[in-house]
Amino acid sequence: MKTVQISLNSIDKVKSFVNAITQFEYDFDLISGRYVIDAKSIMGIFSLDLSKPIDLAIHAEAEMDTIMEVLKPYLV
């Protein structure tokens, strides 16, 4: 598991982020304070405070380089 900080400060960014990570079969969790949300859930993401960076926990054993490349536009 790896944790990175991402910024999803617009509706378009949220939509493209969800589309980007749904291509992977691994689990992704967004962690904001005491809330943990499935990162593949658009409705869940909009329940978070998107004005500041959010922690993304990536539960993957392989393909980490590919995942990080896809996440580049969202990294803080």
Distance bins in CASP14 RR format, pairs under 12 A and 6 or more apart:
PFRMAT RR
TARGET T0000
AUTHOR 0000-0000-0000
RMODE 2
METHOD distances of the structure
MODEL  1
1 26 0 0 0 0 1 0 0 0 0 0 0
1 27 0 0 0 0 1 0 0 0 0 0 0
1 28 0 0 0 0 0 1 0 0 0 0 0
1 29 0 0 0 0 1 0 0 0 0 0 0
1 31 0 0 0 0 0 1 0 0 0 0 0
1 55 0 0 0 0 0 1 0 0 0 0 0
1 56 0 0 0 0 0 1 0 0 0 0 0
1 57 1 0 0 1 0 0 0 0 0 0 0
1 58 1 0 0 1 0 0 0 0 0 0 0
1 59 1 0 1 0 0 0 0 0 0 0 0
1 60 1 0 0 1 0 0 0 0 0 0 0
1 61 0 0 0 0 1 0 0 0 0 0 0
1 64 0 0 0 0 0 1 0 0 0 0 0
1 67 0 0 0 0 0 1 0 0 0 0 0
2 26 0 0 0 0 0 1 0 0 0 0 0
2 28 0 0 0 0 0 1 0 0 0 0 0
2 29 0 0 0 0 0 1 0 0 0 0 0
2 55 0 0 0 0 0 1 0 0 0 0 0
2 56 0 0 0 0 1 0 0 0 0 0 0
2 57 1 0 0 1 0 0 0 0 0 0 0
2 58 1 0 1 0 0 0 0 0 0 0 0
2 59 0 0 0 0 1 0 0 0 0 0 0
2 60 1 0 0 1 0 0 0 0 0 0 0
2 61 0 0 0 0 0 1 0 0 0 0 0
2 63 0 0 0 0 0 1 0 0 0 0 0
2 64 1 0 0 1 0 0 0 0 0 0 0
2 65 0 0 0 0 0 1 0 0 0 0 0
2 67 0 0 0 0 1 0 0 0 0 0 0
2 68 0 0 0 0 1 0 0 0 0 0 0
2 71 0 0 0 0 0 1 0 0 0 0 0
2 75 0 0 0 0 0 1 0 0 0 0 0
3 28 0 0 0 0 0 1 0 0 0 0 0
3 29 0 0 0 0 1 0 0 0 0 0 0
3 30 0 0 0 0 0 1 0 0 0 0 0
3 31 1 0 0 1 0 0 0 0 0 0 0
3 36 0 0 0 0 0 1 0 0 0 0 0
3 39 0 0 0 0 0 1 0 0 0 0 0
3 53 0 0 0 0 0 1 0 0 0 0 0
3 54 0 0 0 0 0 1 0 0 0 0 0
3 55 1 0 1 0 0 0 0 0 0 0 0
3 56 1 0 0 1 0 0 0 0 0 0 0
3 57 1 0 1 0 0 0 0 0 0 0 0
3 58 1 0 0 1 0 0 0 0 0 0 0
3 59 0 0 0 0 0 1 0 0 0 0 0
3 60 0 0 0 0 0 1 0 0 0 0 0
3 71 0 0 0 0 0 1 0 0 0 0 0
3 75 0 0 0 0 0 1 0 0 0 0 0
4 28 0 0 0 0 0 1 0 0 0 0 0
4 29 0 0 0 0 0 1 0 0 0 0 0
4 30 0 0 0 0 0 1 0 0 0 0 0
4 31 0 0 0 0 0 1 0 0 0 0 0
4 39 0 0 0 0 0 1 0 0 0 0 0
4 53 0 0 0 0 1 0 0 0 0 0 0
4 54 0 0 0 0 1 0 0 0 0 0 0
4 55 1 0 0 1 0 0 0 0 0 0 0
4 56 1 0 1 0 0 0 0 0 0 0 0
4 57 0 0 0 0 1 0 0 0 0 0 0
4 58 1 0 0 1 0 0 0 0 0 0 0
4 60 0 0 0 0 0 1 0 0 0 0 0
4 64 0 0 0 0 0 1 0 0 0 0 0
4 67 0 0 0 0 1 0 0 0 0 0 0
4 68 1 0 0 1 0 0 0 0 0 0 0
4 70 0 0 0 0 0 1 0 0 0 0 0
4 71 1 0 0 1 0 0 0 0 0 0 0
4 72 0 0 0 0 0 1 0 0 0 0 0
4 74 0 0 0 0 1 0 0 0 0 0 0
4 75 1 0 0 1 0 0 0 0 0 0 0
4 76 0 0 0 0 1 0 0 0 0 0 0
5 30 0 0 0 0 0 1 0 0 0 0 0
5 31 0 0 0 0 0 1 0 0 0 0 0
5 32 0 0 0 0 0 1 0 0 0 0 0
5 52 0 0 0 0 1 0 0 0 0 0 0
5 53 1 0 1 0 0 0 0 0 0 0 0
5 54 1 0 0 1 0 0 0 0 0 0 0
5 55 1 0 1 0 0 0 0 0 0 0 0
5 56 1 0 0 1 0 0 0 0 0 0 0
5 57 0 0 0 0 0 1 0 0 0 0 0
5 58 0 0 0 0 0 1 0 0 0 0 0
5 71 0 0 0 0 0 1 0 0 0 0 0
5 74 0 0 0 0 1 0 0 0 0 0 0
5 75 1 0 0 1 0 0 0 0 0 0 0
5 76 1 0 1 0 0 0 0 0 0 0 0
6 13 0 0 0 0 1 0 0 0 0 0 0
6 14 0 0 0 0 0 1 0 0 0 0 0
6 16 0 0 0 0 0 1 0 0 0 0 0
6 17 1 0 0 1 0 0 0 0 0 0 0
6 18 0 0 0 0 0 1 0 0 0 0 0
6 20 0 0 0 0 0 1 0 0 0 0 0
6 21 0 0 0 0 0 1 0 0 0 0 0
6 28 0 0 0 0 0 1 0 0 0 0 0
6 29 0 0 0 0 0 1 0 0 0 0 0
6 30 0 0 0 0 1 0 0 0 0 0 0
6 31 0 0 0 0 0 1 0 0 0 0 0
6 32 0 0 0 0 0 1 0 0 0 0 0
6 39 0 0 0 0 1 0 0 0 0 0 0
6 45 0 0 0 0 0 1 0 0 0 0 0
6 48 0 0 0 0 0 1 0 0 0 0 0
6 50 0 0 0 0 0 1 0 0 0 0 0
6 52 0 0 0 0 0 1 0 0 0 0 0
6 53 1 0 0 1 0 0 0 0 0 0 0
6 54 1 0 1 0 0 0 0 0 0 0 0
6 55 1 0 0 1 0 0 0 0 0 0 0
6 56 1 0 1 0 0 0 0 0 0 0 0
6 57 0 0 0 0 0 1 0 0 0 0 0
6 58 0 0 0 0 0 1 0 0 0 0 0
6 68 0 0 0 0 0 1 0 0 0 0 0
6 70 0 0 0 0 0 1 0 0 0 0 0
6 71 1 0 0 1 0 0 0 0 0 0 0
6 72 0 0 0 0 0 1 0 0 0 0 0
6 73 0 0 0 0 1 0 0 0 0 0 0
6 74 1 0 1 0 0 0 0 0 0 0 0
6 75 1 0 1 0 0 0 0 0 0 0 0
6 76 1 0 0 1 0 0 0 0 0 0 0
7 13 1 0 0 1 0 0 0 0 0 0 0
7 14 0 0 0 0 0 1 0 0 0 0 0
7 17 0 0 0 0 1 0 0 0 0 0 0
7 30 0 0 0 0 0 1 0 0 0 0 0
7 48 0 0 0 0 0 1 0 0 0 0 0
7 49 0 0 0 0 0 1 0 0 0 0 0
7 50 0 0 0 0 1 0 0 0 0 0 0
7 51 0 0 0 0 1 0 0 0 0 0 0
7 52 0 0 0 0 1 0 0 0 0 0 0
7 53 1 0 1 0 0 0 0 0 0 0 0
7 54 1 0 0 1 0 0 0 0 0 0 0
7 55 0 0 0 0 0 1 0 0 0 0 0
7 56 0 0 0 0 0 1 0 0 0 0 0
7 71 0 0 0 0 0 1 0 0 0 0 0
7 72 0 0 0 0 0 1 0 0 0 0 0
7 73 0 0 0 0 1 0 0 0 0 0 0
7 74 1 0 0 1 0 0 0 0 0 0 0
7 75 1 0 0 1 0 0 0 0 0 0 0
7 76 1 0 1 0 0 0 0 0 0 0 0
8 14 1 0 1 0 0 0 0 0 0 0 0
8 15 0 0 0 0 1 0 0 0 0 0 0
8 16 0 0 0 0 1 0 0 0 0 0 0
8 17 1 0 1 0 0 0 0 0 0 0 0
8 18 0 0 0 0 1 0 0 0 0 0 0
8 20 0 0 0 0 0 1 0 0 0 0 0
8 21 0 0 0 0 0 1 0 0 0 0 0
8 30 0 0 0 0 1 0 0 0 0 0 0
8 32 0 0 0 0 0 1 0 0 0 0 0
8 37 0 0 0 0 0 1 0 0 0 0 0
8 39 0 0 0 0 1 0 0 0 0 0 0
8 42 0 0 0 0 0 1 0 0 0 0 0
8 44 0 0 0 0 0 1 0 0 0 0 0
8 45 1 0 0 1 0 0 0 0 0 0 0
8 46 0 0 0 0 1 0 0 0 0 0 0
8 48 0 0 0 0 1 0 0 0 0 0 0
8 49 0 0 0 0 0 1 0 0 0 0 0
8 50 1 0 1 0 0 0 0 0 0 0 0
8 51 0 0 0 0 1 0 0 0 0 0 0
8 52 0 0 0 0 0 1 0 0 0 0 0
8 53 0 0 0 0 1 0 0 0 0 0 0
8 54 1 0 0 1 0 0 0 0 0 0 0
8 55 0 0 0 0 0 1 0 0 0 0 0
8 56 0 0 0 0 1 0 0 0 0 0 0
8 71 0 0 0 0 0 1 0 0 0 0 0
8 73 0 0 0 0 0 1 0 0 0 0 0
8 74 1 0 0 1 0 0 0 0 0 0 0
8 75 0 0 0 0 0 1 0 0 0 0 0
8 76 0 0 0 0 0 1 0 0 0 0 0
9 17 0 0 0 0 0 1 0 0 0 0 0
9 45 0 0 0 0 0 1 0 0 0 0 0
9 48 0 0 0 0 0 1 0 0 0 0 0
9 49 0 0 0 0 0 1 0 0 0 0 0
9 50 1 0 1 0 0 0 0 0 0 0 0
9 51 1 0 0 1 0 0 0 0 0 0 0
9 52 0 0 0 0 1 0 0 0 0 0 0
9 53 0 0 0 0 1 0 0 0 0 0 0
9 54 0 0 0 0 0 1 0 0 0 0 0
9 73 0 0 0 0 0 1 0 0 0 0 0
9 74 0 0 0 0 1 0 0 0 0 0 0
9 76 0 0 0 0 0 1 0 0 0 0 0
10 16 0 0 0 0 1 0 0 0 0 0 0
10 17 0 0 0 0 0 1 0 0 0 0 0
10 45 0 0 0 0 0 1 0 0 0 0 0
10 46 0 0 0 0 0 1 0 0 0 0 0
10 50 0 0 0 0 1 0 0 0 0 0 0
10 51 0 0 0 0 0 1 0 0 0 0 0
10 73 0 0 0 0 0 1 0 0 0 0 0
10 74 0 0 0 0 0 1 0 0 0 0 0
11 17 0 0 0 0 0 1 0 0 0 0 0
11 18 0 0 0 0 0 1 0 0 0 0 0
11 42 0 0 0 0 1 0 0 0 0 0 0
11 45 0 0 0 0 0 1 0 0 0 0 0
11 46 0 0 0 0 1 0 0 0 0 0 0
11 50 0 0 0 0 1 0 0 0 0 0 0
12 18 0 0 0 0 0 1 0 0 0 0 0
12 19 0 0 0 0 0 1 0 0 0 0 0
12 42 0 0 0 0 0 1 0 0 0 0 0
12 73 0 0 0 0 0 1 0 0 0 0 0
12 74 0 0 0 0 0 1 0 0 0 0 0
13 19 0 0 0 0 0 1 0 0 0 0 0
13 20 0 0 0 0 0 1 0 0 0 0 0
13 42 0 0 0 0 0 1 0 0 0 0 0
13 45 0 0 0 0 1 0 0 0 0 0 0
13 46 0 0 0 0 0 1 0 0 0 0 0
13 50 0 0 0 0 1 0 0 0 0 0 0
13 54 0 0 0 0 0 1 0 0 0 0 0
13 71 0 0 0 0 0 1 0 0 0 0 0
13 73 1 0 0 1 0 0 0 0 0 0 0
13 74 1 0 0 1 0 0 0 0 0 0 0
13 75 0 0 0 0 0 1 0 0 0 0 0
14 20 0 0 0 0 0 1 0 0 0 0 0
14 21 0 0 0 0 0 1 0 0 0 0 0
14 30 0 0 0 0 0 1 0 0 0 0 0
14 37 0 0 0 0 0 1 0 0 0 0 0
14 39 0 0 0 0 0 1 0 0 0 0 0
14 40 0 0 0 0 0 1 0 0 0 0 0
14 41 0 0 0 0 0 1 0 0 0 0 0
14 42 1 0 0 1 0 0 0 0 0 0 0
14 43 0 0 0 0 0 1 0 0 0 0 0
14 44 0 0 0 0 1 0 0 0 0 0 0
14 45 1 0 1 0 0 0 0 0 0 0 0
14 46 1 0 0 1 0 0 0 0 0 0 0
14 47 0 0 0 0 0 1 0 0 0 0 0
14 48 0 0 0 0 1 0 0 0 0 0 0
14 50 1 0 0 1 0 0 0 0 0 0 0
14 54 0 0 0 0 0 1 0 0 0 0 0
14 74 0 0 0 0 1 0 0 0 0 0 0
15 21 0 0 0 0 0 1 0 0 0 0 0
15 22 0 0 0 0 0 1 0 0 0 0 0
15 42 1 0 0 1 0 0 0 0 0 0 0
15 45 0 0 0 0 1 0 0 0 0 0 0
15 46 0 0 0 0 0 1 0 0 0 0 0
15 74 0 0 0 0 0 1 0 0 0 0 0
16 22 0 0 0 0 0 1 0 0 0 0 0
16 23 0 0 0 0 0 1 0 0 0 0 0
16 42 0 0 0 0 0 1 0 0 0 0 0
16 45 0 0 0 0 0 1 0 0 0 0 0
16 70 0 0 0 0 0 1 0 0 0 0 0
16 71 0 0 0 0 0 1 0 0 0 0 0
16 73 1 0 0 1 0 0 0 0 0 0 0
16 74 0 0 0 0 1 0 0 0 0 0 0
17 23 0 0 0 0 0 1 0 0 0 0 0
17 28 0 0 0 0 1 0 0 0 0 0 0
17 30 0 0 0 0 1 0 0 0 0 0 0
17 39 1 0 0 1 0 0 0 0 0 0 0
17 40 0 0 0 0 1 0 0 0 0 0 0
17 41 0 0 0 0 0 1 0 0 0 0 0
17 42 0 0 0 0 1 0 0 0 0 0 0
17 45 1 0 0 1 0 0 0 0 0 0 0
17 46 0 0 0 0 0 1 0 0 0 0 0
17 50 0 0 0 0 0 1 0 0 0 0 0
17 54 0 0 0 0 0 1 0 0 0 0 0
17 56 0 0 0 0 1 0 0 0 0 0 0
17 70 0 0 0 0 1 0 0 0 0 0 0
17 71 0 0 0 0 1 0 0 0 0 0 0
17 72 0 0 0 0 0 1 0 0 0 0 0
17 73 0 0 0 0 1 0 0 0 0 0 0
17 74 1 0 1 0 0 0 0 0 0 0 0
17 75 0 0 0 0 0 1 0 0 0 0 0
18 24 0 0 0 0 0 1 0 0 0 0 0
18 28 0 0 0 0 1 0 0 0 0 0 0
18 30 0 0 0 0 0 1 0 0 0 0 0
18 37 0 0 0 0 0 1 0 0 0 0 0
18 38 0 0 0 0 0 1 0 0 0 0 0
18 39 1 0 0 1 0 0 0 0 0 0 0
18 40 1 0 0 1 0 0 0 0 0 0 0
18 41 1 0 0 1 0 0 0 0 0 0 0
18 42 1 0 1 0 0 0 0 0 0 0 0
18 43 0 0 0 0 0 1 0 0 0 0 0
18 44 0 0 0 0 1 0 0 0 0 0 0
18 45 1 0 0 1 0 0 0 0 0 0 0
18 46 0 0 0 0 0 1 0 0 0 0 0
18 56 0 0 0 0 0 1 0 0 0 0 0
18 70 0 0 0 0 0 1 0 0 0 0 0
18 74 0 0 0 0 0 1 0 0 0 0 0
19 39 0 0 0 0 0 1 0 0 0 0 0
19 40 0 0 0 0 1 0 0 0 0 0 0
19 42 0 0 0 0 1 0 0 0 0 0 0
19 70 0 0 0 0 0 1 0 0 0 0 0
19 73 0 0 0 0 0 1 0 0 0 0 0
19 74 0 0 0 0 0 1 0 0 0 0 0
20 28 0 0 0 0 0 1 0 0 0 0 0
20 39 0 0 0 0 0 1 0 0 0 0 0
20 40 0 0 0 0 0 1 0 0 0 0 0
20 56 0 0 0 0 0 1 0 0 0 0 0
20 66 0 0 0 0 0 1 0 0 0 0 0
20 67 0 0 0 0 1 0 0 0 0 0 0
20 68 0 0 0 0 0 1 0 0 0 0 0
20 69 0 0 0 0 0 1 0 0 0 0 0
20 70 1 0 1 0 0 0 0 0 0 0 0
20 71 1 0 0 1 0 0 0 0 0 0 0
20 72 0 0 0 0 1 0 0 0 0 0 0
20 73 0 0 0 0 1 0 0 0 0 0 0
20 74 0 0 0 0 1 0 0 0 0 0 0
21 27 0 0 0 0 1 0 0 0 0 0 0
21 28 1 0 1 0 0 0 0 0 0 0 0
21 29 0 0 0 0 0 1 0 0 0 0 0
21 30 0 0 0 0 0 1 0 0 0 0 0
21 38 0 0 0 0 0 1 0 0 0 0 0
21 39 1 0 0 1 0 0 0 0 0 0 0
21 40 1 0 0 1 0 0 0 0 0 0 0
21 41 0 0 0 0 0 1 0 0 0 0 0
21 42 0 0 0 0 0 1 0 0 0 0 0
21 45 0 0 0 0 0 1 0 0 0 0 0
21 56 0 0 0 0 1 0 0 0 0 0 0
21 57 0 0 0 0 0 1 0 0 0 0 0
21 58 0 0 0 0 1 0 0 0 0 0 0
21 59 0 0 0 0 0 1 0 0 0 0 0
21 60 0 0 0 0 0 1 0 0 0 0 0
21 63 0 0 0 0 0 1 0 0 0 0 0
21 66 0 0 0 0 0 1 0 0 0 0 0
21 67 1 0 0 1 0 0 0 0 0 0 0
21 68 0 0 0 0 0 1 0 0 0 0 0
21 70 1 0 0 1 0 0 0 0 0 0 0
21 71 1 0 0 1 0 0 0 0 0 0 0
21 73 0 0 0 0 0 1 0 0 0 0 0
21 74 0 0 0 0 1 0 0 0 0 0 0
22 28 0 0 0 0 1 0 0 0 0 0 0
22 38 0 0 0 0 0 1 0 0 0 0 0
22 39 0 0 0 0 1 0 0 0 0 0 0
22 40 1 0 1 0 0 0 0 0 0 0 0
22 41 0 0 0 0 0 1 0 0 0 0 0
22 42 0 0 0 0 0 1 0 0 0 0 0
22 70 0 0 0 0 0 1 0 0 0 0 0
23 40 0 0 0 0 0 1 0 0 0 0 0
23 63 0 0 0 0 0 1 0 0 0 0 0
23 66 0 0 0 0 1 0 0 0 0 0 0
23 67 0 0 0 0 1 0 0 0 0 0 0
23 69 0 0 0 0 0 1 0 0 0 0 0
23 70 1 0 0 1 0 0 0 0 0 0 0
23 71 0 0 0 0 0 1 0 0 0 0 0
24 39 0 0 0 0 0 1 0 0 0 0 0
24 40 0 0 0 0 1 0 0 0 0 0 0
24 58 0 0 0 0 1 0 0 0 0 0 0
24 59 0 0 0 0 0 1 0 0 0 0 0
24 60 1 0 0 1 0 0 0 0 0 0 0
24 61 0 0 0 0 0 1 0 0 0 0 0
24 62 0 0 0 0 0 1 0 0 0 0 0
24 63 1 0 0 1 0 0 0 0 0 0 0
24 64 0 0 0 0 0 1 0 0 0 0 0
24 66 0 0 0 0 1 0 0 0 0 0 0
24 67 1 0 0 1 0 0 0 0 0 0 0
24 68 0 0 0 0 0 1 0 0 0 0 0
24 69 0 0 0 0 0 1 0 0 0 0 0
24 70 1 0 0 1 0 0 0 0 0 0 0
24 71 0 0 0 0 0 1 0 0 0 0 0
25 40 0 0 0 0 0 1 0 0 0 0 0
25 59 0 0 0 0 0 1 0 0 0 0 0
25 60 0 0 0 0 1 0 0 0 0 0 0
25 61 0 0 0 0 0 1 0 0 0 0 0
25 62 0 0 0 0 0 1 0 0 0 0 0
25 63 0 0 0 0 1 0 0 0 0 0 0
25 67 0 0 0 0 0 1 0 0 0 0 0
26 38 0 0 0 0 0 1 0 0 0 0 0
26 39 0 0 0 0 0 1 0 0 0 0 0
26 40 0 0 0 0 1 0 0 0 0 0 0
26 56 0 0 0 0 0 1 0 0 0 0 0
26 57 0 0 0 0 0 1 0 0 0 0 0
26 58 1 0 0 1 0 0 0 0 0 0 0
26 59 1 0 1 0 0 0 0 0 0 0 0
26 60 1 0 1 0 0 0 0 0 0 0 0
26 61 0 0 0 0 1 0 0 0 0 0 0
26 62 0 0 0 0 1 0 0 0 0 0 0
26 63 1 0 0 1 0 0 0 0 0 0 0
26 64 0 0 0 0 1 0 0 0 0 0 0
26 66 0 0 0 0 0 1 0 0 0 0 0
26 67 1 0 0 1 0 0 0 0 0 0 0
26 70 0 0 0 0 0 1 0 0 0 0 0
27 36 0 0 0 0 0 1 0 0 0 0 0
27 37 0 0 0 0 0 1 0 0 0 0 0
27 38 1 0 0 1 0 0 0 0 0 0 0
27 39 0 0 0 0 1 0 0 0 0 0 0
27 40 0 0 0 0 1 0 0 0 0 0 0
27 41 0 0 0 0 0 1 0 0 0 0 0
27 56 0 0 0 0 0 1 0 0 0 0 0
27 57 0 0 0 0 1 0 0 0 0 0 0
27 58 0 0 0 0 1 0 0 0 0 0 0
27 59 1 0 1 0 0 0 0 0 0 0 0
27 60 0 0 0 0 1 0 0 0 0 0 0
27 61 0 0 0 0 0 1 0 0 0 0 0
27 67 0 0 0 0 0 1 0 0 0 0 0
28 36 0 0 0 0 0 1 0 0 0 0 0
28 37 0 0 0 0 1 0 0 0 0 0 0
28 38 1 0 0 1 0 0 0 0 0 0 0
28 39 1 1 0 0 0 0 0 0 0 0 0
28 40 1 0 0 1 0 0 0 0 0 0 0
28 41 0 0 0 0 1 0 0 0 0 0 0
28 45 0 0 0 0 0 1 0 0 0 0 0
28 54 0 0 0 0 0 1 0 0 0 0 0
28 55 0 0 0 0 0 1 0 0 0 0 0
28 56 1 0 0 1 0 0 0 0 0 0 0
28 57 1 0 0 1 0 0 0 0 0 0 0
28 58 1 0 1 0 0 0 0 0 0 0 0
28 59 1 0 0 1 0 0 0 0 0 0 0
28 60 0 0 0 0 1 0 0 0 0 0 0
28 67 0 0 0 0 1 0 0 0 0 0 0
28 70 0 0 0 0 0 1 0 0 0 0 0
28 71 0 0 0 0 1 0 0 0 0 0 0
28 74 0 0 0 0 0 1 0 0 0 0 0
29 35 0 0 0 0 1 0 0 0 0 0 0
29 36 1 0 1 0 0 0 0 0 0 0 0
29 37 1 0 0 1 0 0 0 0 0 0 0
29 38 1 0 0 1 0 0 0 0 0 0 0
29 39 1 0 0 1 0 0 0 0 0 0 0
29 40 0 0 0 0 1 0 0 0 0 0 0
29 41 0 0 0 0 0 1 0 0 0 0 0
29 44 0 0 0 0 0 1 0 0 0 0 0
29 45 0 0 0 0 0 1 0 0 0 0 0
29 48 0 0 0 0 0 1 0 0 0 0 0
29 54 0 0 0 0 0 1 0 0 0 0 0
29 55 0 0 0 0 1 0 0 0 0 0 0
29 56 1 0 0 1 0 0 0 0 0 0 0
29 57 1 0 1 0 0 0 0 0 0 0 0
29 58 0 0 0 0 1 0 0 0 0 0 0
29 59 1 0 0 1 0 0 0 0 0 0 0
29 60 0 0 0 0 0 1 0 0 0 0 0
30 36 1 0 0 1 0 0 0 0 0 0 0
30 37 1 0 1 0 0 0 0 0 0 0 0
30 38 1 0 0 1 0 0 0 0 0 0 0
30 39 1 0 1 0 0 0 0 0 0 0 0
30 40 0 0 0 0 1 0 0 0 0 0 0
30 41 0 0 0 0 1 0 0 0 0 0 0
30 42 0 0 0 0 0 1 0 0 0 0 0
30 44 0 0 0 0 1 0 0 0 0 0 0
30 45 1 0 0 1 0 0 0 0 0 0 0
30 46 0 0 0 0 0 1 0 0 0 0 0
30 47 0 0 0 0 1 0 0 0 0 0 0
30 48 1 0 0 1 0 0 0 0 0 0 0
30 49 0 0 0 0 0 1 0 0 0 0 0
30 50 0 0 0 0 1 0 0 0 0 0 0
30 53 0 0 0 0 0 1 0 0 0 0 0
30 54 1 0 1 0 0 0 0 0 0 0 0
30 55 1 0 0 1 0 0 0 0 0 0 0
30 56 1 0 1 0 0 0 0 0 0 0 0
30 57 1 0 0 1 0 0 0 0 0 0 0
30 58 0 0 0 0 0 1 0 0 0 0 0
30 74 0 0 0 0 0 1 0 0 0 0 0
31 37 1 0 0 1 0 0 0 0 0 0 0
31 38 0 0 0 0 0 1 0 0 0 0 0
31 39 0 0 0 0 1 0 0 0 0 0 0
31 48 0 0 0 0 1 0 0 0 0 0 0
31 53 0 0 0 0 0 1 0 0 0 0 0
31 54 1 0 0 1 0 0 0 0 0 0 0
31 55 1 0 1 0 0 0 0 0 0 0 0
31 56 1 0 0 1 0 0 0 0 0 0 0
31 57 1 0 0 1 0 0 0 0 0 0 0
31 58 0 0 0 0 0 1 0 0 0 0 0
32 39 0 0 0 0 0 1 0 0 0 0 0
32 44 0 0 0 0 0 1 0 0 0 0 0
32 45 0 0 0 0 1 0 0 0 0 0 0
32 46 0 0 0 0 0 1 0 0 0 0 0
32 47 0 0 0 0 1 0 0 0 0 0 0
32 48 1 0 1 0 0 0 0 0 0 0 0
32 49 1 0 0 1 0 0 0 0 0 0 0
32 50 0 0 0 0 1 0 0 0 0 0 0
32 51 0 0 0 0 0 1 0 0 0 0 0
32 52 0 0 0 0 1 0 0 0 0 0 0
32 53 0 0 0 0 1 0 0 0 0 0 0
32 54 1 0 1 0 0 0 0 0 0 0 0
32 55 1 0 0 1 0 0 0 0 0 0 0
32 56 0 0 0 0 0 1 0 0 0 0 0
32 57 0 0 0 0 0 1 0 0 0 0 0
33 48 0 0 0 0 1 0 0 0 0 0 0
33 49 0 0 0 0 1 0 0 0 0 0 0
33 52 0 0 0 0 0 1 0 0 0 0 0
33 53 0 0 0 0 0 1 0 0 0 0 0
33 54 0 0 0 0 1 0 0 0 0 0 0
33 55 0 0 0 0 1 0 0 0 0 0 0
34 48 0 0 0 0 0 1 0 0 0 0 0
34 55 0 0 0 0 0 1 0 0 0 0 0
35 44 0 0 0 0 1 0 0 0 0 0 0
35 45 0 0 0 0 0 1 0 0 0 0 0
35 47 1 0 0 1 0 0 0 0 0 0 0
35 48 1 0 0 1 0 0 0 0 0 0 0
35 49 0 0 0 0 1 0 0 0 0 0 0
35 54 0 0 0 0 1 0 0 0 0 0 0
35 55 0 0 0 0 0 1 0 0 0 0 0
36 44 0 0 0 0 0 1 0 0 0 0 0
36 47 0 0 0 0 0 1 0 0 0 0 0
36 48 0 0 0 0 0 1 0 0 0 0 0
36 54 0 0 0 0 0 1 0 0 0 0 0
36 55 0 0 0 0 1 0 0 0 0 0 0
36 56 0 0 0 0 0 1 0 0 0 0 0
36 57 0 0 0 0 1 0 0 0 0 0 0
36 59 0 0 0 0 0 1 0 0 0 0 0
37 43 0 0 0 0 1 0 0 0 0 0 0
37 44 1 0 1 0 0 0 0 0 0 0 0
37 45 1 0 0 1 0 0 0 0 0 0 0
37 46 0 0 0 0 1 0 0 0 0 0 0
37 47 1 0 0 1 0 0 0 0 0 0 0
37 48 1 0 0 1 0 0 0 0 0 0 0
37 49 0 0 0 0 0 1 0 0 0 0 0
37 50 0 0 0 0 0 1 0 0 0 0 0
37 54 0 0 0 0 1 0 0 0 0 0 0
37 55 0 0 0 0 0 1 0 0 0 0 0
37 56 0 0 0 0 0 1 0 0 0 0 0
37 57 0 0 0 0 0 1 0 0 0 0 0
38 44 1 0 0 1 0 0 0 0 0 0 0
38 45 0 0 0 0 1 0 0 0 0 0 0
38 47 0 0 0 0 0 1 0 0 0 0 0
38 48 0 0 0 0 0 1 0 0 0 0 0
38 56 0 0 0 0 0 1 0 0 0 0 0
38 57 0 0 0 0 0 1 0 0 0 0 0
38 59 0 0 0 0 0 1 0 0 0 0 0
39 45 1 0 0 1 0 0 0 0 0 0 0
39 48 0 0 0 0 0 1 0 0 0 0 0
39 54 0 0 0 0 1 0 0 0 0 0 0
39 55 0 0 0 0 0 1 0 0 0 0 0
39 56 1 0 0 1 0 0 0 0 0 0 0
39 57 0 0 0 0 1 0 0 0 0 0 0
39 58 0 0 0 0 1 0 0 0 0 0 0
39 59 0 0 0 0 0 1 0 0 0 0 0
39 67 0 0 0 0 0 1 0 0 0 0 0
39 71 0 0 0 0 0 1 0 0 0 0 0
39 74 0 0 0 0 0 1 0 0 0 0 0
40 56 0 0 0 0 0 1 0 0 0 0 0
40 59 0 0 0 0 0 1 0 0 0 0 0
41 47 0 0 0 0 1 0 0 0 0 0 0
41 48 0 0 0 0 0 1 0 0 0 0 0
42 48 0 0 0 0 0 1 0 0 0 0 0
42 50 0 0 0 0 0 1 0 0 0 0 0
44 50 0 0 0 0 0 1 0 0 0 0 0
44 54 0 0 0 0 0 1 0 0 0 0 0
45 54 0 0 0 0 1 0 0 0 0 0 0
45 56 0 0 0 0 0 1 0 0 0 0 0
45 74 0 0 0 0 0 1 0 0 0 0 0
47 54 0 0 0 0 0 1 0 0 0 0 0
48 54 1 0 0 1 0 0 0 0 0 0 0
48 55 0 0 0 0 0 1 0 0 0 0 0
48 56 0 0 0 0 0 1 0 0 0 0 0
50 74 0 0 0 0 0 1 0 0 0 0 0
52 76 0 0 0 0 1 0 0 0 0 0 0
53 74 0 0 0 0 1 0 0 0 0 0 0
53 75 0 0 0 0 1 0 0 0 0 0 0
53 76 1 0 1 0 0 0 0 0 0 0 0
54 74 0 0 0 0 1 0 0 0 0 0 0
54 75 0 0 0 0 0 1 0 0 0 0 0
54 76 0 0 0 0 1 0 0 0 0 0 0
55 75 0 0 0 0 0 1 0 0 0 0 0
55 76 0 0 0 0 1 0 0 0 0 0 0
56 67 0 0 0 0 0 1 0 0 0 0 0
56 68 0 0 0 0 0 1 0 0 0 0 0
56 70 0 0 0 0 0 1 0 0 0 0 0
56 71 1 0 0 1 0 0 0 0 0 0 0
56 74 0 0 0 0 1 0 0 0 0 0 0
56 75 0 0 0 0 1 0 0 0 0 0 0
56 76 0 0 0 0 0 1 0 0 0 0 0
57 67 0 0 0 0 0 1 0 0 0 0 0
58 64 1 0 0 1 0 0 0 0 0 0 0
58 65 0 0 0 0 0 1 0 0 0 0 0
58 66 0 0 0 0 0 1 0 0 0 0 0
58 67 1 0 0 1 0 0 0 0 0 0 0
58 68 0 0 0 0 1 0 0 0 0 0 0
58 70 0 0 0 0 0 1 0 0 0 0 0
58 71 0 0 0 0 1 0 0 0 0 0 0
58 75 0 0 0 0 0 1 0 0 0 0 0
59 67 0 0 0 0 0 1 0 0 0 0 0
60 66 0 0 0 0 1 0 0 0 0 0 0
60 67 1 0 1 0 0 0 0 0 0 0 0
60 68 0 0 0 0 1 0 0 0 0 0 0
60 70 0 0 0 0 0 1 0 0 0 0 0
60 71 0 0 0 0 0 1 0 0 0 0 0
61 67 0 0 0 0 0 1 0 0 0 0 0
63 69 0 0 0 0 1 0 0 0 0 0 0
63 70 0 0 0 0 1 0 0 0 0 0 0
63 71 0 0 0 0 0 1 0 0 0 0 0
64 70 0 0 0 0 0 1 0 0 0 0 0
64 71 0 0 0 0 0 1 0 0 0 0 0
65 71 0 0 0 0 0 1 0 0 0 0 0
65 72 0 0 0 0 0 1 0 0 0 0 0
66 72 0 0 0 0 0 1 0 0 0 0 0
67 74 0 0 0 0 0 1 0 0 0 0 0
67 75 0 0 0 0 0 1 0 0 0 0 0
68 74 0 0 0 0 0 1 0 0 0 0 0
68 75 0 0 0 0 1 0 0 0 0 0 0
69 75 0 0 0 0 0 1 0 0 0 0 0
END
